[in-house]
């Protein structure tokens, strides 16, 4: 079997990292209007942002790290994901970023961040941190009062009770609820997934890796990704090798997800790795930098690799975000609070613990948010990842305030997608945005990575564009990911134990190829609770 180019199967059915560089959401939002945005409680303007499928928190962390460059605003980030493992990773990554600097130094935090976020295998000390943090979060999730006290930046109040129970089960598994490496044999799962993806090309996988890197990623603007680091990640799943290669041998359980699959005529609960094996985690922090010297070339070759640029960017990001953590830690210490307020940067107000909140919304609630008055017309900025573009609709557009902005991530860095497919996807994004009541931003800088729109003042719910009819695929591009539509090959998955809640994919499109937005996006939403049908009438 040979997997054809343009199949999309390397994208996977669950997304663990972003396929675009991190954005400063303040720079993407409309200008502050103090009269209309003033918060009577905090006496500061608010920025309400709705993010669909952002998966790794990179945009939120980038926004917090650059907050000192803007007038003070209070951030309300509303995050909607299609699987609870992504919600759990958000929580783990944020708790790591806001860790007390006295407990964990900057270098240790940045290295731990990179390994947990982008490596299939971890060093034992990092795995121990994940187990300890997951155990803490597992105890906090079912206790809202303790959660609010210890993690004041986090709100799970919108999640349903069964979603909180399943979220707790995810943390229990991370904490080692199922002992032994056989609970999640990552190296074997990665290799089997790679064999399944490449088919007859598996023996020539290094040549395939070099072709995808040089002829696709490099041509699309990611020249800093080095051949050796990309090849290593394709072979082993280790993107950031910060120590000797022999140190990485503990499976990264945060990359595990459960699904119900059809196997030998029966529905079987299984756990496996269903994420990206084609592009890698290098794009989010590794191809752009504020320090232009990192992107310098010598004799036509970049002097820094994507891994080195990622480590530098993440270290600087965590250095800036640490200010928010210090403000949170000093809330109960008057002397520390006075000391931190006495030395803010010139012209920059010191951050406060109440300056931002991350709200997680119920799974699969994008189509019903507008029914809630608290969300209707609330958001100044809407971000939609390329994997969930099928959720962009007039109903979702109704949640954006007049004059608000829309940012859509494009599929530029999906190596499985051909150039003509990318153009068709971009066209479909424009049509869907127009149907949702948005118009292209006239002053937006040209970009092949993001499409930028603004909310039309006269847009109304229910307006549709005849060019985009619901349920009508307009672009034949990608086939269903193999693991979403076919029985699981022998050994590719691990059976779930009885104590873990069962998961079930959402309704998938028909077996025939559909549009890119449907085929890329629908599998990302593949993890919904098995009894989600009973909740379909309750909405948010």
C-alpha positions in Angstrom: 0.0 0.0 0.0 1.2 3.5 -0.9 -0.3 6.5 0.9 -0.8 9.1 -1.8 0.2 12.7 -1.3 -2.8 14.8 -0.4 -4.4 12.1 1.7 -4.3 14.2 4.9 -3.7 11.1 7.1 -0.5 12.5 8.6 -2.6 15.2 10.3 -4.2 12.6 12.5 -7.5 12.7 14.3 -6.4 14.6 17.4 -4.3 17.8 17.3 -1.7 18.3 20.1 0.1 21.4 18.8 -0.6 24.3 16.6 0.2 24.5 12.9 0.8 28.2 12.9 3.1 30.7 14.8 1.8 32.1 18.1 -0.1 35.3 17.9 -0.4 38.3 20.2 -4.2 38.5 20.4 -4.2 42.1 21.4 -2.6 43.0 18.2 -5.3 41.2 16.3 -8.2 42.7 18.2 -10.1 46.0 17.6 -8.7 49.1 19.3 -9.8 49.7 22.9 -13.0 51.7 23.4 -12.8 52.7 27.1 -16.4 53.9 27.1 -18.0 50.7 25.9 -15.4 48.2 27.3 -14.9 49.5 30.8 -15.3 46.9 33.4 -17.1 48.4 36.4 -15.6 45.9 38.8 -11.9 46.2 37.8 -12.1 49.7 36.2 -10.1 48.4 33.2 -11.1 47.7 29.6 -11.9 44.0 28.9 -10.8 41.9 26.0 -13.1 38.9 25.4 -11.7 36.3 23.0 -13.2 33.0 21.8 -10.7 30.4 20.5 -11.8 27.3 18.7 -9.3 24.5 18.4 -6.2 26.4 19.6 -5.1 23.2 21.3 -1.9 24.3 23.0 -2.4 27.7 24.6 0.4 29.3 22.5 -1.7 32.3 21.5 -2.8 32.9 25.1 0.8 32.7 26.5 2.1 35.0 23.7 -0.6 37.5 24.5 0.2 37.5 28.2 3.9 37.8 27.5 3.4 40.9 25.4 0.7 42.6 27.6 3.2 45.1 28.9 3.5 46.7 25.4 -0.2 47.6 25.5 -2.5 49.6 27.8 -3.8 47.5 30.6 -6.7 45.3 29.8 -8.4 42.4 31.5 -8.4 39.2 29.4 -11.2 36.7 29.2 -10.1 33.8 27.1 -12.9 31.4 26.2 -11.5 28.1 24.9 -13.5 25.6 23.1 -11.9 22.2 22.2 -13.3 19.0 20.8 -11.6 16.6 23.2 -10.9 16.8 26.9 -7.3 15.7 26.6 -6.6 19.0 24.9 -8.3 20.8 27.8 -6.1 18.9 30.2 -3.0 19.8 28.3 -4.1 23.5 28.4 -4.3 23.2 32.2 -1.0 21.4 32.5 0.9 23.8 30.3 -0.5 26.9 32.0 0.2 25.6 35.5 3.8 25.0 34.3 4.1 28.4 32.8 2.8 30.1 36.0 4.9 27.9 38.3 6.6 29.7 41.2 10.1 30.6 40.0 11.4 29.6 43.4 10.2 26.1 42.9 11.3 25.7 39.3 13.9 27.8 37.6 13.5 29.4 34.2 15.7 27.0 32.3 14.1 23.9 33.9 10.6 25.3 33.2 11.4 26.0 29.5 12.9 22.5 29.0 10.0 20.8 30.8 7.6 22.8 28.7 9.2 21.8 25.4 9.4 18.1 26.3 5.8 17.8 27.6 4.5 19.9 24.7 6.3 18.4 21.8 8.1 15.1 22.6 6.6 11.6 22.5 9.2 10.4 25.0 10.2 12.2 28.2 13.2 12.2 30.6 12.4 10.6 34.0 12.5 14.0 35.9 10.0 15.5 33.5 7.8 12.4 33.7 7.8 12.7 37.5 6.7 16.4 37.2 3.8 15.4 34.9 2.7 12.7 37.4 2.8 15.1 40.4 1.1 17.9 38.6 -1.6 15.6 37.1 -2.2 14.2 40.6 -2.7 17.7 41.9 -5.1 18.6 39.1 -7.0 15.4 39.5 -7.8 16.3 43.1 -8.7 19.9 42.2 -11.1 19.3 39.3 -13.9 17.8 41.4 -13.5 20.6 44.1 -14.5 24.0 42.5 -13.7 26.0 45.7 -10.1 24.6 46.0 -9.6 24.9 42.3 -10.6 28.6 42.3 -8.4 29.2 45.3 -5.2 27.6 43.9 -5.8 28.3 40.2 -7.7 31.6 40.2 -7.0 32.1 36.4 -8.9 28.9 35.6 -12.7 28.5 35.2 -14.3 25.1 34.6 -17.8 26.2 35.6 -19.2 26.0 32.0 -18.2 22.3 31.7 -20.8 19.7 32.2 -20.4 17.4 35.3 -19.7 14.3 33.1 -17.0 16.3 31.3 -15.4 17.2 34.6 -15.5 13.5 35.7 -13.9 12.5 32.4 -11.3 15.3 32.8 -10.4 13.9 36.2 -10.0 10.5 34.7 -7.6 11.9 32.1 -5.4 13.4 34.9 -5.6 10.1 36.8 -4.2 8.3 33.8 -1.4 10.8 33.5 -0.7 10.5 37.2 0.0 6.8 36.7 -3.4 5.3 37.5 -2.5 2.4 35.2 1.0 1.3 36.1 3.7 0.1 33.7 5.0 1.2 30.3 2.5 -1.2 28.6 -0.3 1.1 29.6 0.9 3.4 26.8 3.9 2.0 24.8 4.5 5.2 22.9 7.5 4.0 20.9 5.6 1.0 19.5 2.5 3.0 18.9 4.5 5.7 17.1 6.2 3.1 14.8 3.0 1.3 14.0 1.3 4.6 13.2 4.2 5.5 11.0 4.0 2.1 9.2 0.3 2.5 8.7 0.7 6.0 7.3 3.6 5.4 4.9 2.7 1.9 3.8 5.1 0.6 1.2 7.2 3.8 1.6 8.1 2.9 5.2 11.6 1.5 4.2 12.3 4.8 2.4 11.0 6.9 5.3 14.1 9.0 5.5 13.8 10.0 1.9 10.1 10.7 2.4 11.0 12.8 5.4 13.6 14.8 3.5 11.2 15.4 0.6 8.4 16.6 2.8 10.8 19.0 4.6 12.6 20.4 1.6 9.9 20.4 -1.1 7.0 21.4 1.2 7.8 23.0 4.5 10.9 24.8 3.3 9.0 26.1 0.2 6.2 27.3 2.5 8.4 29.4 4.7 9.8 27.0 7.3 13.4 27.0 6.1 14.8 27.0 9.6 13.7 23.4 10.3 16.8 21.3 10.0 16.9 18.0 8.3 18.3 16.1 11.3 15.8 17.4 13.8 12.9 16.8 11.5 14.1 13.3 10.6 14.6 12.4 14.3 11.1 13.6 15.1 9.6 11.6 12.2 11.4 8.4 13.4 11.0 8.6 17.2 8.6 11.5 18.0 11.3 13.4 19.9 11.3 16.9 18.5 13.4 18.7 21.1 16.5 16.7 22.2 17.9 18.8 25.0 19.9 16.0 26.6 21.6 12.8 25.4 19.2 10.7 23.3 19.4 7.8 25.8 17.7 10.0 28.4 14.4 10.0 26.6 12.6 6.7 27.2 9.4 7.4 29.4 6.2 7.6 27.3 4.5 11.1 27.3 1.1 10.1 28.5 -0.3 13.6 27.7 -0.3 12.6 24.0 -2.6 9.6 24.7 -6.3 9.7 23.7 -9.1 7.2 23.8 -11.5 6.2 21.1 -14.1 3.6 20.3 -13.1 1.8 17.1 -14.7 -0.9 15.0 -12.5 -4.0 15.4 -13.5 -7.4 14.0 -17.1 -6.3 13.8 -17.3 -5.0 17.4 -16.9 -1.6 19.0 -13.8 -1.6 21.1 -12.5 1.1 23.5 -8.9 1.7 22.8 -6.1 4.1 23.7 -3.4 5.2 21.3 -1.6 8.0 19.6 -3.8 9.6 16.9 -1.9 12.9 16.5 0.3 14.5 13.9 3.1 12.5 12.4 3.7 14.7 9.3 4.4 18.3 10.2 5.7 18.3 13.8 5.6 20.9 16.7 8.3 23.2 15.1 6.0 25.7 13.5 4.3 27.2 16.7 7.5 28.8 18.2 10.3 27.8 15.9 10.0 29.6 12.6 9.5 33.2 13.7 11.3 35.3 16.3 11.3 38.8 17.7 15.1 38.7 17.6 15.9 38.8 13.9 19.5 37.6 14.5 18.0 34.1 15.2 16.8 34.0 11.6 20.1 35.0 10.1 21.5 32.8 7.3 25.1 32.1 6.3 25.9 30.8 2.8 22.2 30.4 2.2 21.7 28.2 5.3 20.0 29.3 8.6 22.5 29.6 11.5 19.9 28.4 14.0 17.7 25.4 13.9 13.9 25.4 14.6 14.6 23.6 17.9 17.1 26.3 19.0 14.7 29.1 18.0 11.9 27.4 19.8 13.9 27.0 23.0 14.9 30.7 22.9 11.3 31.9 22.2 9.8 29.7 24.9 12.4 30.8 27.4 11.7 34.5 26.8 7.9 33.9 26.8 8.1 32.1 30.1 10.3 34.9 31.5 7.6 37.4 30.7 4.7 35.2 31.8 6.4 34.6 35.2 5.4 38.2 36.1 1.8 37.0 36.2 2.7 34.1 38.3 4.6 36.3 40.8 1.6 38.6 41.0 -0.6 35.6 41.8 1.9 34.2 44.4 2.2 37.6 46.1 -1.5 38.0 46.6 -1.3 36.6 50.2 2.1 38.2 51.0 1.8 42.0 51.6 5.6 42.5 51.6 6.1 40.6 48.4 3.2 42.4 46.8 4.7 45.8 47.8 8.1 44.8 46.5 6.7 43.7 43.1 4.6 46.8 42.8 7.6 49.0 43.6 9.6 47.9 40.6 7.4 47.6 37.5 8.8 48.4 34.2 8.7 52.0 33.1 5.1 53.0 32.0 3.9 49.4 32.6 1.4 48.7 35.4 2.2 45.6 37.4 -0.1 42.6 36.5 -2.6 41.4 39.0 -4.0 37.9 39.7 -7.4 39.0 38.4 -6.0 40.3 35.1 -7.0 37.2 33.1 -9.2 34.1 33.2 -9.2 31.1 31.0 -12.8 29.7 30.6 -13.3 26.3 29.1 -16.5 25.8 27.3 -18.4 22.5 26.9 -17.4 20.2 24.1 -19.2 20.6 20.8 -21.0 23.7 22.0 -20.0 26.0 19.1 -23.4 25.7 17.4 -25.4 26.6 20.5 -23.3 29.4 22.1 -25.4 32.1 20.5 -28.5 30.8 22.4 -26.9 32.1 25.6 -27.3 35.8 26.1 -24.0 36.0 27.9 -22.2 35.0 24.7 -24.3 36.6 22.1 -22.5 39.6 20.6 -19.9 39.4 23.4 -16.5 38.7 21.8 -14.2 41.2 20.2 -12.0 38.5 18.6 -12.8 35.0 17.3 -10.0 32.6 16.5 -10.7 29.5 14.4 -8.0 26.8 13.8 -7.8 25.2 10.4 -9.1 21.9 11.9 -12.4 23.3 13.0 -13.3 25.6 10.1 -16.5 23.6 9.6 -17.8 25.2 12.8 -17.6 28.7 11.3 -21.2 29.6 10.7 -23.7 32.5 11.0 -24.7 31.1 14.5 -21.0 31.4 15.6 -20.7 34.8 14.0 -23.6 36.0 16.1 -21.3 35.6 19.2 -18.9 38.3 17.8 -19.6 41.9 18.6 -20.2 44.4 15.7 -16.8 45.6 14.6 -15.1 42.5 16.0 -12.4 40.5 14.2 -12.1 37.0 13.0 -8.7 35.2 12.6 -8.8 31.8 10.7 -5.7 29.6 10.7 -5.0 28.3 7.2 -3.6 24.9 6.2 -0.3 26.2 4.9 1.9 23.9 7.0 0.0 20.7 6.4 2.5 18.7 4.3 -0.1 16.3 3.0 -2.0 19.0 1.3 -1.1 20.0 -2.3 -0.9 23.7 -3.4 -4.1 23.6 -5.4 -5.9 22.1 -2.3 -4.6 24.9 -0.2 -6.0 27.5 -2.6 -9.3 25.7 -2.6 -9.3 25.7 1.2 -8.5 29.4 1.3 -11.5 30.1 -1.0 -13.8 28.0 1.2 -12.6 29.9 4.3 -13.5 33.2 2.6 -16.9 31.9 1.7 -17.7 30.6 5.1 -16.5 33.9 6.7 -18.7 35.9 4.4 -21.7 33.6 5.2 -21.1 34.2 8.9 -21.2 38.0 8.5 -17.6 38.9 8.1 -15.7 40.8 5.5 -11.9 40.7 4.7 -9.9 43.3 6.6 -8.9 46.0 4.1 -5.8 47.0 6.0 -4.6 43.5 7.0 -1.1 42.6 5.9 -1.0 39.8 3.4 -0.5 36.4 4.9 -0.5 32.8 3.8 -0.8 31.5 7.4 -3.9 33.4 8.6 -7.0 34.9 7.0 -8.2 38.0 8.8 -11.8 39.3 8.7 -13.9 41.9 10.5 -17.5 41.7 11.5 -19.8 43.6 9.2 -21.9 46.1 11.1 -25.1 45.1 9.2 -24.6 41.4 9.5 -27.5 39.4 10.8 -28.0 35.9 12.1 -29.3 33.6 9.5 -27.8 35.4 6.4 -26.3 32.8 4.2 -24.2 32.8 1.1 -25.6 30.6 -1.7 -22.1 29.6 -2.5 -21.8 27.8 0.8 -24.7 25.5 1.6 -24.5 23.5 4.8 -23.5 19.9 4.3 -22.3 20.4 0.7 -18.6 19.7 0.2 -17.1 22.2 -2.1 -13.6 20.8 -2.3 -12.5 17.2 -2.7 -9.1 17.0 -1.1 -8.5 14.7 1.8 -9.6 11.2 2.5 -10.7 10.2 6.0 -7.8 9.4 8.3 -7.3 5.7 8.2 -7.8 5.1 11.9 -11.1 7.0 11.8 -12.8 4.9 9.1 -11.1 1.5 9.2 -10.6 -1.2 11.8 -7.5 -0.7 13.9 -4.5 -2.7 12.8 -3.3 -5.3 15.2 -1.2 -3.7 18.0 -1.9 -0.2 17.0 -4.0 0.6 20.1 -4.2 -0.3 23.7 -7.4 -1.5 25.4 -8.8 0.9 28.0 -9.1 -0.4 31.5 -12.5 -0.6 33.2 -11.9 2.5 35.5 -11.5 4.9 32.6 -14.6 6.5 31.1 -15.2 5.4 27.5 -14.9 7.9 24.7 -16.6 7.8 21.3 -16.0 9.7 18.1 -18.5 12.2 17.0 -20.5 11.5 13.8 -18.0 11.4 10.9 -18.8 12.4 7.4 -19.6 9.7 4.8 -16.8 7.5 3.4 -16.5 9.6 0.3 -13.9 12.4 0.4 -15.3 15.7 1.6 -14.0 19.2 1.8 -10.7 20.0 3.5 -12.4 21.8 6.4 -14.7 18.9 7.0 -12.1 16.1 6.7 -9.3 17.9 8.6 -11.6 19.3 11.2 -14.1 16.6 11.9 -11.6 14.0 13.2 -10.2 16.6 15.6 -13.6 16.6 17.2 -13.6 12.8 17.3 -13.5 12.6 21.1 -16.8 13.2 22.6 -18.4 11.5 25.6 -20.1 8.3 24.6 -23.4 9.5 25.9 -23.1 13.0 24.3 -26.3 12.3 22.4 -28.3 12.6 25.6 -26.9 16.1 26.1 -27.5 17.3 22.5 -30.8 19.0 23.5 -29.4 20.8 26.5 -26.9 22.9 24.5 -24.3 24.8 26.5 
